[in-house]
Structure formats: structure tokens, C-alpha cells
Amino acid sequence: MFDQNQKNMVLALLTVAMVCAVILGGTDSLTREPIAKAQHEAFMNGLMQVLPEHANDPANDTVILQADDQTITYYLARNGEGNINGIAWETSAPDGYSGSIRMLIGVRPNGAVYAVRVTSHHETPGLGDGITLNHAWLDSFVDKTLTQTSWKVRKDGGDFDQFTGATISPRAVVKAVKAGLELFELHKVRILAPSEQKIQGKPNE
């Protein structure tokens, strides 16, 4: 049996736990929306960086495909005449040095890269984080195509530089961009089809 002091201690601990739970729940409620808003704004900012100048709202002009057991949203940019002049989508490199590397890829309708931007990663500061900070390296993707590019870092005999002391990070990004372009090429007819021809699911034959 508990004596009165033990009962008081248990009651005090339960009260503290309940108060902490209420505080944590309230903090989560207060911060969830601002965090989500900040993440959305960061995503949209990145999206604008990988698409050419356009007259529409790509966030509301999309094609959603199921491919390789994943759902991919393609964001379409259109010129003033309504023609598609850019396509962007989010992808990831699972084999970064310190985990997954998420990025946005933007291409022209012919499949040539318009821009690549890394949106999140956990690579080593001063080494692998060059995938976001080395703008000249990111610019080396511009105008690259599947057929006219060796999609490897130079250490592996390809067209892309690696960083001093860090090969894994750029290798992972190059591999992921190539895979993204291959998927785009596979579904290009479906993605670029006029709106009235677009049907959820498999690409048009």
C-alpha cells in the first residue's frame, strides 16, 4: 500500500506529465501551420528557379503519374500562347553520402535540362554540400540531354565534375537526374498531351 507521501508524489508526477502533454500539443498546433507554409513557399521558390518564364500558374497546371511504384507530379509552364515551354518535378537520390537528397528538375519539352536545384540534403558541410552551394556545378546540367551526355562524374569517365574530397554526393545527384530524365522521356507523350487528352493512369499509346 502507498502511504500519503507516495500518493502525493505519484499525483504530482501525473499532473506534471499532463501539463507537459498539453504544452507540447499546443506548441505543435501553433507551429504546424507556419512550418507547412514555410515549406510550401520554399518549394514554390525552387519550382520557379527550374522553370522558364511563363504566363500560367504551374502549381495548378499539373500532370500526376504513377510510375515505378511512386506518384510523380509534373508541373507545367506555359508561354503566353498557352504552349508548354517547361516541365518540372521533384525527385530524390537515395544514395547520398548522408542519406536521401531531394531535388527539383526542370526541362524543356524536348527533354533538355533547363535547371536543377537541390531542395534538401544532409551532406557534409564543406564537402558534399557543394551540390547546393556550387552554382557553377549546378549550371553544368543546363542543356544536357539523355543522348548527348555521359551521365557520370569525371572520375567514372563522365561529363560532370566531382568535388575535392567528395564524390558520392555529386555522383548520386547525377544518377538521379539521369533517372528522372529517363522517366520523363518514357512518359513524355502523356505529359505533353493536350489537356483534353489527359487521362489519369498510364500514358497515351
C-alpha positions in Angstrom: 0.0 0.0 0.0 1.2 3.6 -0.7 1.5 6.0 2.2 0.2 9.5 1.8 3.6 10.9 0.7 3.9 8.4 -2.1 0.4 9.1 -3.2 1.2 12.8 -3.3 4.4 12.1 -5.3 2.5 10.0 -7.9 -0.2 12.6 -8.2 2.4 15.3 -8.7 4.1 13.3 -11.4 0.9 12.7 -13.2 0.0 16.4 -13.0 3.4 17.4 -14.5 3.0 14.8 -17.3 -0.4 16.1 -18.2 0.7 19.7 -18.2 3.7 18.8 -20.4 1.4 16.9 -22.8 -0.9 19.9 -23.1 2.0 22.3 -23.7 3.5 20.0 -26.4 0.2 19.5 -28.1 -0.5 23.3 -28.1 3.0 24.0 -29.4 2.6 21.5 -32.2 -0.8 23.1 -33.1 0.7 26.6 -33.2 3.8 25.7 -35.2 2.4 23.1 -37.7 0.7 25.6 -40.0 3.7 28.1 -40.1 6.1 25.2 -40.8 3.9 23.9 -43.6 3.5 27.3 -45.1 7.3 27.9 -45.0 7.9 24.5 -46.6 5.4 25.3 -49.4 6.9 28.7 -50.0 10.4 27.2 -50.2 9.1 24.6 -52.7 7.4 27.2 -54.9 10.6 29.3 -54.9 12.6 26.3 -56.0 10.0 25.5 -58.6 10.2 29.0 -60.1 14.0 28.5 -60.4 13.8 25.4 -62.5 11.1 26.7 -64.9 11.5 29.2 -67.7 9.4 32.4 -67.8 5.8 31.5 -68.1 2.3 33.1 -68.2 0.4 30.4 -66.2 0.5 29.1 -62.6 2.4 25.8 -62.8 1.3 24.9 -59.3 -2.2 24.5 -60.6 -1.3 23.1 -64.1 0.0 19.6 -63.4 0.0 16.0 -64.6 0.1 13.3 -62.0 1.5 9.9 -62.9 2.0 6.6 -61.2 5.5 5.3 -62.2 7.8 2.8 -60.6 5.5 2.5 -57.5 5.7 6.2 -56.9 3.4 9.2 -57.6 5.1 12.0 -59.5 3.6 15.4 -60.1 4.8 17.2 -63.2 4.4 21.0 -63.1 3.8 22.6 -66.5 5.0 26.1 -67.5 3.2 27.7 -70.5 4.1 30.7 -72.6 1.6 33.5 -73.4 0.1 31.4 -76.2 -0.6 28.5 -73.9 2.1 26.2 -75.2 4.2 24.2 -72.8 7.7 25.6 -72.6 8.9 23.9 -69.4 8.2 20.9 -67.2 9.4 20.4 -63.6 9.1 17.7 -61.0 10.6 16.6 -57.7 12.8 13.6 -57.3 15.3 12.2 -54.9 18.7 10.5 -54.8 18.5 7.8 -52.1 22.3 7.1 -52.2 23.7 10.4 -50.9 26.7 10.2 -48.5 24.4 11.0 -45.5 21.0 10.0 -46.8 18.5 11.0 -49.3 19.0 14.1 -51.5 15.8 15.8 -52.7 15.8 17.9 -55.8 13.8 19.7 -58.5 14.5 19.1 -62.1 13.2 21.4 -64.9 13.4 20.5 -68.6 12.4 21.9 -71.9 9.7 20.0 -73.9 12.5 18.4 -75.9 13.9 16.8 -72.7 16.9 19.2 -72.4 17.6 20.2 -68.8 16.6 23.8 -68.0 17.8 23.8 -64.4 18.4 21.5 -61.4 18.1 22.6 -57.7 18.7 20.6 -54.6 15.9 21.3 -52.1 17.1 19.2 -49.1 20.0 17.1 -48.0 22.2 16.0 -45.1 25.6 16.0 -46.8 28.8 17.0 -45.1 29.3 20.8 -44.7 32.2 22.0 -46.8 32.3 18.8 -48.9 29.1 17.2 -50.2 27.0 20.4 -49.6 28.6 21.7 -52.8 25.5 20.2 -54.5 23.6 23.2 -53.3 26.3 25.9 -53.0 28.4 25.3 -56.1 26.3 27.2 -58.6 28.7 26.6 -61.5 28.4 22.8 -60.9 24.6 23.1 -60.9 24.7 25.1 -64.1 26.7 22.3 -65.7 23.4 20.4 -66.1 21.9 23.1 -68.2 21.0 22.0 -71.8 22.2 18.4 -71.1 20.2 15.6 -72.7 20.0 11.9 -72.3 21.6 11.0 -75.6 24.3 13.6 -75.8 25.7 13.4 -72.3 27.7 10.8 -70.3 25.8 10.7 -67.1 28.6 10.1 -64.7 31.2 12.1 -62.8 34.5 12.6 -64.5 36.1 10.1 -62.0 33.9 7.5 -63.5 34.5 8.6 -67.1 31.5 11.0 -67.4 30.9 14.7 -68.1 30.3 16.0 -64.6 32.9 17.3 -62.1 33.1 15.9 -58.6 34.2 17.9 -55.6 37.5 17.6 -53.9 37.2 15.0 -51.2 33.5 14.3 -52.1 32.5 12.2 -55.0 29.5 10.3 -53.5 27.2 13.3 -53.3 27.6 14.6 -56.9 27.6 11.0 -58.2 24.2 10.5 -56.5 22.7 13.7 -58.0 23.9 13.0 -61.5 22.5 9.5 -61.3 19.1 10.8 -60.0 18.9 13.5 -62.7 19.5 10.9 -65.4 16.9 8.6 -63.9 14.4 11.5 -63.8 15.1 12.3 -67.5 14.6 8.7 -68.5 11.3 8.6 -66.7 10.2 11.9 -68.4 11.2 10.5 -71.8 9.2 7.4 -71.1 6.0 9.3 -70.3 6.6 12.4 -72.4 3.7 11.9 -74.8 1.3 11.6 -71.8 2.8 14.6 -70.0 2.8 16.9 -73.1 -0.6 15.8 -74.4 -3.3 18.5 -74.8 -5.4 18.8 -71.6 -8.5 17.1 -73.1 -6.4 14.0 -73.9 -5.0 13.6 -70.4 -6.4 10.6 -68.5 -5.1 9.6 -65.1 -3.0 6.5 -65.1 -0.9 5.1 -68.0 0.4 7.3 -70.8 -1.4 7.5 -74.1 -0.4 4.9 -76.6 
